[in-house]
Amino acid sequence: MAKKDLPGKGPDPALTRLYWDTKRRELNRNRSVYNCGKYFGEDYATSAGYARECDEYPMASTYEGAGHSDYDPLAEPDNFSVLPVKKEDNGAAGILLAQFYDKNRLIDGPDDSFWIEITS
């Protein structure tokens, strides 16, 4: 997408934690997995010779995740990124993210936000 401008790289727009709306978290995750299959092949989880999962940014546990445009008419569709990564690495990142949420006492919704640095 030519207009891709991923949230979270600074305070405007920041990322907001999605906790209570499990249906929306599931939409975020399902949309990401669908796009991993679309762009990396339906067998992306096994084609590398080791188990992989679909990693996404913004994370499925944020309001800005892959399903954001279904809830916000001003949000650009496809304003997210996906990549198959080792299952163990994705699981470890998920654990670290959960610890980050807990340690920093991030609550659900727009009253609390965060941003991250994206490096390559």
Contacts in CASP RR format, 6 or more apart in sequence:
PFRMAT RR
TARGET T0000
AUTHOR 0000-0000-0000
METHOD contacts of the structure
MODEL  1
MAKKDLPGKGPDPALTRLYWDTKRRELNRNRSVYNCGKYFGEDYATSAGY
ARECDEYPMASTYEGAGHSDYDPLAEPDNFSVLPVKKEDNGAAGILLAQF
YDKNRLIDGPDDSFWIEITS
1 76 0 8 1.000
1 78 0 8 1.000
1 79 0 8 1.000
3 76 0 8 1.000
3 79 0 8 1.000
4 76 0 8 1.000
4 78 0 8 1.000
4 79 0 8 1.000
4 81 0 8 1.000
5 76 0 8 1.000
5 79 0 8 1.000
6 57 0 8 1.000
6 58 0 8 1.000
6 79 0 8 1.000
6 80 0 8 1.000
6 81 0 8 1.000
6 118 0 8 1.000
7 13 0 8 1.000
7 14 0 8 1.000
7 15 0 8 1.000
7 58 0 8 1.000
7 64 0 8 1.000
7 79 0 8 1.000
8 14 0 8 1.000
8 15 0 8 1.000
8 58 0 8 1.000
8 64 0 8 1.000
8 114 0 8 1.000
8 115 0 8 1.000
8 116 0 8 1.000
9 115 0 8 1.000
9 116 0 8 1.000
9 117 0 8 1.000
9 118 0 8 1.000
10 115 0 8 1.000
11 113 0 8 1.000
11 115 0 8 1.000
13 64 0 8 1.000
14 113 0 8 1.000
14 114 0 8 1.000
14 115 0 8 1.000
15 58 0 8 1.000
15 59 0 8 1.000
15 62 0 8 1.000
15 63 0 8 1.000
15 64 0 8 1.000
15 113 0 8 1.000
15 114 0 8 1.000
15 115 0 8 1.000
15 116 0 8 1.000
16 62 0 8 1.000
16 63 0 8 1.000
16 64 0 8 1.000
16 109 0 8 1.000
16 110 0 8 1.000
16 112 0 8 1.000
16 113 0 8 1.000
16 114 0 8 1.000
17 61 0 8 1.000
17 62 0 8 1.000
17 63 0 8 1.000
17 101 0 8 1.000
17 106 0 8 1.000
17 107 0 8 1.000
17 108 0 8 1.000
17 109 0 8 1.000
17 112 0 8 1.000
17 114 0 8 1.000
18 24 0 8 1.000
18 25 0 8 1.000
18 28 0 8 1.000
18 60 0 8 1.000
18 61 0 8 1.000
18 62 0 8 1.000
18 63 0 8 1.000
18 65 0 8 1.000
18 108 0 8 1.000
18 109 0 8 1.000
19 61 0 8 1.000
19 107 0 8 1.000
19 108 0 8 1.000
19 109 0 8 1.000
20 108 0 8 1.000
21 108 0 8 1.000
24 63 0 8 1.000
24 67 0 8 1.000
24 71 0 8 1.000
25 60 0 8 1.000
25 61 0 8 1.000
27 66 0 8 1.000
27 67 0 8 1.000
27 70 0 8 1.000
28 56 0 8 1.000
28 59 0 8 1.000
28 60 0 8 1.000
28 61 0 8 1.000
28 62 0 8 1.000
28 65 0 8 1.000
28 66 0 8 1.000
28 67 0 8 1.000
28 68 0 8 1.000
29 56 0 8 1.000
29 60 0 8 1.000
29 66 0 8 1.000
31 66 0 8 1.000
31 67 0 8 1.000
31 80 0 8 1.000
32 54 0 8 1.000
32 56 0 8 1.000
32 60 0 8 1.000
32 65 0 8 1.000
32 66 0 8 1.000
32 80 0 8 1.000
32 82 0 8 1.000
33 54 0 8 1.000
35 54 0 8 1.000
35 66 0 8 1.000
35 80 0 8 1.000
35 82 0 8 1.000
36 44 0 8 1.000
36 54 0 8 1.000
36 82 0 8 1.000
36 83 0 8 1.000
36 84 0 8 1.000
37 44 0 8 1.000
37 54 0 8 1.000
39 82 0 8 1.000
40 47 0 8 1.000
40 83 0 8 1.000
40 84 0 8 1.000
41 47 0 8 1.000
44 52 0 8 1.000
44 54 0 8 1.000
44 84 0 8 1.000
45 51 0 8 1.000
45 52 0 8 1.000
45 53 0 8 1.000
45 54 0 8 1.000
45 84 0 8 1.000
46 52 0 8 1.000
48 84 0 8 1.000
50 86 0 8 1.000
50 87 0 8 1.000
51 86 0 8 1.000
51 87 0 8 1.000
51 88 0 8 1.000
52 84 0 8 1.000
52 85 0 8 1.000
52 86 0 8 1.000
52 87 0 8 1.000
52 90 0 8 1.000
53 84 0 8 1.000
53 85 0 8 1.000
53 86 0 8 1.000
53 87 0 8 1.000
53 90 0 8 1.000
53 91 0 8 1.000
54 82 0 8 1.000
54 83 0 8 1.000
54 84 0 8 1.000
54 90 0 8 1.000
55 82 0 8 1.000
55 83 0 8 1.000
55 84 0 8 1.000
55 85 0 8 1.000
55 89 0 8 1.000
55 90 0 8 1.000
55 93 0 8 1.000
56 65 0 8 1.000
56 66 0 8 1.000
56 80 0 8 1.000
56 81 0 8 1.000
56 82 0 8 1.000
57 80 0 8 1.000
57 81 0 8 1.000
57 82 0 8 1.000
57 118 0 8 1.000
58 64 0 8 1.000
58 65 0 8 1.000
58 66 0 8 1.000
58 68 0 8 1.000
58 80 0 8 1.000
59 65 0 8 1.000
59 97 0 8 1.000
60 66 0 8 1.000
61 97 0 8 1.000
61 101 0 8 1.000
63 71 0 8 1.000
63 109 0 8 1.000
63 110 0 8 1.000
64 75 0 8 1.000
65 80 0 8 1.000
66 80 0 8 1.000
66 82 0 8 1.000
67 80 0 8 1.000
68 75 0 8 1.000
68 79 0 8 1.000
68 80 0 8 1.000
69 75 0 8 1.000
69 76 0 8 1.000
69 77 0 8 1.000
69 78 0 8 1.000
69 79 0 8 1.000
100 106 0 8 1.000
104 114 0 8 1.000
106 112 0 8 1.000
106 114 0 8 1.000
END
